[in-house]
Amino acid sequence: MTVREARAHFADHIDQAEEGVPTVITRNGAPVAAVVPISDFEAVEEAADVMPAREAEAVPAEGGTTVTMAELLADPFTEQDGVAA
């Protein structure tokens, strides 16, 4: 659904999200946003919070080197091969 269509029928998309049906919004044919049920959004948010902790816990279990939580959280912002991640 285009941005224009989404704007014109926004209340309908909110109703659909309440019923569990997501709406993908496109701009120039490319997906750019979605109106999703709040439960889906909360699940993604929770997964984003839990994933770094699980990755940190997995390192010692695999016999690898350990890292601090600060190092793990900073990792996406460090440079790799001369390019910022």
N, C-alpha and C positions, 0 to 999 in steps of 0.2 A: 504494500500500500504506500502510495506516495505521501510526502509531507502534506501536500495540499489536501488530499483525501482524508488523512488522519486528522488534520485541523478541522475540517468540515464535519467530521463525525466522531470527535474525540469522546463525547459522552458514551457513544455506542461501544467504543473500544474499552472504556473503563468498565462498562457492564460486562463485556466479554471476558475481561481479565478477572472480574469477580466470579465468573462462571468457570474459570480455569483455562480459558483460551487466550494464548498470547497473540499479539499483533506485531508484526515486523514492519518497520517504517523505512522506506527507501528514499534516497536522494540521487537523482541521475542514474537510477537503476541499481545502485549499490546500497545494501543494508547499512543503516546508520544508527538505529535505535529500536527499542521494543517496549511495548506496554505489556507487562507480564503480571500474573497473579502475585500478590504480595508474598505468598508462601514460597514461590519460586525465587523471588528476589532475596528473601531472608535466608533461604538455603544456600544461595551463592555467597552471600555475605558471610555466613557461618563457615562455609568451606574455605573462603579466603582467609579467615582468622585461624582456622585449624591447620591448614596445610603447612605453613612454615614450622609450626611446632612438631608436626609429624615428621617432616624432613629432618629436623634437628635430632629427634629421637632415633631415627633410623640410622644415622651415621655411626654411633657407637655399636649398634647391634650388628652392623655389617663389618665391624672391625676396622673402620676407617678412622681418620683423624676427627677430633671433636672441634666444634666451633661454638662460640658464644651466640646467644640469641641476637645480640647487637650485630655481630658479623653476618649472621644469616640474613637479617633484615636489611643490612646495608649492601649485600651482595648485588642486587639488581641495579644499584646505582654506581657500582665500581666499573672501571674501564676494563674491557677485555679486548686484546689484540689492537689496542689503540683506539677503540671505538666505545663510547659510553653505552652501557647495556640499556 
